[in-house]
């Protein structure tokens, strides 16, 4: 495996999209690439800043854990996709990209706890994973989550995550986001 660094990280991520993006997305109608590209498109159409658009694009990169070097996985106590993806990306991108990725599962649990109508937005696959991820947060978890400096960004990403499952939606290609991604890579 080629050693990944700040000079080739975008090539590595694009290679993952090209080779693995057509895989199914955990019981949803869209592929993994369609889902992540649609999430980025939702962020862009909402007027999000560049960091949040890239976070939306890369939020599920941790599902490709076998594409992530073992050293990144060793940083966390578990290999849940949100942690795996954030651990991998944190060496290359600012916290404004990484933290919403790290918290997008927690944001689902949070929204289900504080906004009763949010649960109705969830697909069957998302309900299934919610149950595996611990269900809605309890009051103590809600209080702790609300301390996050990126709370609004995490919540926005979560909404886009749910909206990015439309088989009929046309979305931009990965290459259309390449310059934006490159502009955020830490040197």
C-alpha positions as CSV (number, residue, x, y, z in Angstrom):
1,X,0.0,0.0,0.0
2,X,1.3,3.5,-0.9
3,X,2.0,5.7,2.1
4,X,-0.7,8.3,2.4
5,X,0.3,11.9,3.0
6,X,-1.0,15.4,2.5
7,X,0.3,15.4,-1.1
8,X,-1.7,12.3,-2.2
9,X,-4.6,12.1,0.2
10,X,-7.1,13.6,-2.3
11,X,-5.9,11.0,-4.9
12,X,-6.4,8.3,-2.4
13,X,-10.0,9.4,-1.5
14,X,-10.9,9.8,-5.2
15,X,-9.5,6.3,-5.9
16,X,-11.8,4.9,-3.1
17,X,-14.8,6.7,-4.7
18,X,-13.9,5.4,-8.1
19,X,-13.3,1.8,-7.1
20,X,-15.8,1.3,-4.3
21,X,-18.5,4.0,-4.8
22,X,-20.8,1.8,-6.7
23,X,-21.3,-0.5,-3.7
24,X,-24.7,-0.6,-2.1
25,X,-25.3,1.8,0.8
26,X,-26.5,-0.4,3.8
27,X,-30.0,-1.2,2.6
28,X,-30.7,2.1,0.9
29,X,-31.6,2.5,-2.8
30,X,-28.5,4.6,-3.6
31,X,-24.9,3.6,-3.9
32,X,-22.3,4.8,-1.4
33,X,-20.9,7.3,-3.8
34,X,-24.4,8.6,-4.7
35,X,-25.2,9.1,-1.0
36,X,-22.0,11.0,-0.2
37,X,-22.2,13.1,-3.3
38,X,-25.8,13.9,-2.7
39,X,-25.0,14.9,0.9
40,X,-22.3,17.3,-0.4
41,X,-24.8,18.7,-3.0
42,X,-27.3,19.3,-0.2
43,X,-24.7,21.1,1.8
44,X,-23.7,23.2,-1.2
45,X,-27.3,24.1,-2.0
46,X,-27.9,25.1,1.6
47,X,-25.1,27.6,1.4
48,X,-22.7,25.7,3.7
49,X,-19.1,26.8,3.8
50,X,-16.4,24.7,2.1
51,X,-15.4,22.8,5.3
52,X,-19.0,21.6,5.8
53,X,-19.4,20.7,2.1
54,X,-16.3,18.5,2.3
55,X,-17.5,17.0,5.6
56,X,-20.8,16.1,3.9
57,X,-18.9,14.6,1.0
58,X,-16.6,12.5,3.2
59,X,-18.9,11.7,6.1
60,X,-19.2,8.0,5.4
61,X,-15.6,7.4,4.2
62,X,-15.2,5.2,7.4
63,X,-17.4,2.6,5.8
64,X,-14.3,1.7,3.7
65,X,-12.3,0.7,6.8
66,X,-10.1,-1.6,4.8
67,X,-9.0,1.4,2.7
68,X,-7.8,3.2,5.8
69,X,-4.3,2.5,7.2
70,X,-4.3,0.6,10.4
71,X,-2.6,3.4,12.2
72,X,-5.7,5.6,11.9
73,X,-8.0,2.8,13.3
74,X,-5.6,2.4,16.2
75,X,-6.3,5.9,17.4
76,X,-9.9,5.0,18.5
77,X,-11.3,2.5,20.9
78,X,-13.7,1.2,18.3
79,X,-14.0,1.0,14.6
80,X,-17.4,2.5,14.1
81,X,-17.5,4.2,10.7
82,X,-17.8,7.8,12.0
83,X,-14.8,7.3,14.3
84,X,-12.8,5.4,11.7
85,X,-13.4,8.1,9.1
86,X,-12.7,11.0,11.4
87,X,-9.5,9.3,12.8
88,X,-8.3,8.8,9.3
89,X,-9.1,12.3,8.1
90,X,-7.9,14.3,11.1
91,X,-4.3,14.1,10.0
92,X,-5.1,15.8,6.7
93,X,-8.1,18.1,7.3
94,X,-9.1,20.8,9.9
95,X,-11.4,20.1,12.8
96,X,-14.2,22.0,10.9
97,X,-14.2,19.1,8.4
98,X,-13.5,16.2,10.9
99,X,-15.7,17.0,13.8
100,X,-19.1,16.9,11.9
101,X,-17.9,13.6,10.5
102,X,-17.0,12.2,13.9
103,X,-20.4,13.4,15.3
104,X,-22.9,12.6,12.5
105,X,-24.1,9.4,14.2
106,X,-24.3,11.1,17.5
107,X,-26.3,13.9,15.8
108,X,-28.9,11.3,14.7
109,X,-29.2,10.0,18.2
110,X,-29.4,13.6,19.5
111,X,-32.1,14.7,17.0
112,X,-34.2,11.6,17.7
113,X,-34.1,12.6,21.4
114,X,-34.9,16.3,21.1
115,X,-37.0,16.5,18.0
116,X,-39.8,13.9,18.0
117,X,-40.6,14.6,14.3
118,X,-37.0,13.8,13.2
119,X,-37.5,10.1,13.7
120,X,-40.2,10.3,10.9
121,X,-37.5,11.4,8.4
122,X,-35.4,8.2,8.9
123,X,-35.4,5.5,6.4
124,X,-35.9,1.9,7.5
125,X,-32.1,1.3,7.2
126,X,-31.4,4.4,9.3
127,X,-33.9,3.3,12.0
128,X,-32.1,-0.1,12.0
129,X,-28.7,1.5,12.4
130,X,-30.1,3.9,15.1
131,X,-31.0,0.9,17.2
132,X,-27.5,-0.5,16.7
133,X,-25.9,2.8,17.6
134,X,-27.6,3.1,21.0
135,X,-31.0,4.7,20.1
136,X,-32.0,8.2,21.0
137,X,-29.7,9.9,23.5
138,X,-30.7,10.2,27.2
139,X,-30.8,13.6,28.9
140,X,-27.2,13.4,30.1
141,X,-25.9,12.5,26.6
142,X,-28.0,15.4,25.2
143,X,-26.5,17.9,27.6
144,X,-23.0,16.7,26.7
145,X,-23.6,16.7,23.0
146,X,-24.9,20.3,23.1
147,X,-21.5,21.4,24.4
148,X,-19.9,20.6,21.0
149,X,-18.4,23.7,19.3
150,X,-19.6,22.3,16.0
151,X,-23.2,21.5,17.2
152,X,-24.9,23.4,14.4
153,X,-22.6,21.9,11.7
154,X,-23.2,18.4,13.1
155,X,-26.9,18.8,13.0
156,X,-26.9,20.2,9.5
157,X,-24.8,17.3,8.3
158,X,-27.2,14.9,9.8
159,X,-30.2,16.4,8.0
160,X,-28.3,16.3,4.7
161,X,-27.3,12.7,5.4
162,X,-31.0,11.7,5.6
163,X,-31.8,13.8,2.5
164,X,-29.1,12.1,0.4
165,X,-30.8,8.9,-0.4
166,X,-32.7,9.8,-3.6
167,X,-32.1,7.3,-6.5
168,X,-33.4,9.8,-9.0
169,X,-31.4,12.8,-8.0
170,X,-28.5,13.8,-10.3
171,X,-25.5,15.1,-8.5
172,X,-22.1,16.4,-9.4
173,X,-19.1,14.0,-9.7
174,X,-16.3,13.7,-7.2
175,X,-14.0,15.6,-9.5
176,X,-16.2,18.7,-9.2
177,X,-15.3,18.9,-5.5
178,X,-11.7,18.1,-6.0
179,X,-10.4,21.7,-5.9
180,X,-12.4,22.4,-2.7
181,X,-11.1,19.3,-1.0
182,X,-7.5,20.2,-2.0
183,X,-7.9,23.7,-0.6
184,X,-8.7,22.3,2.8
185,X,-5.8,19.8,3.1
186,X,-3.4,20.7,5.9
187,X,0.2,21.0,4.8
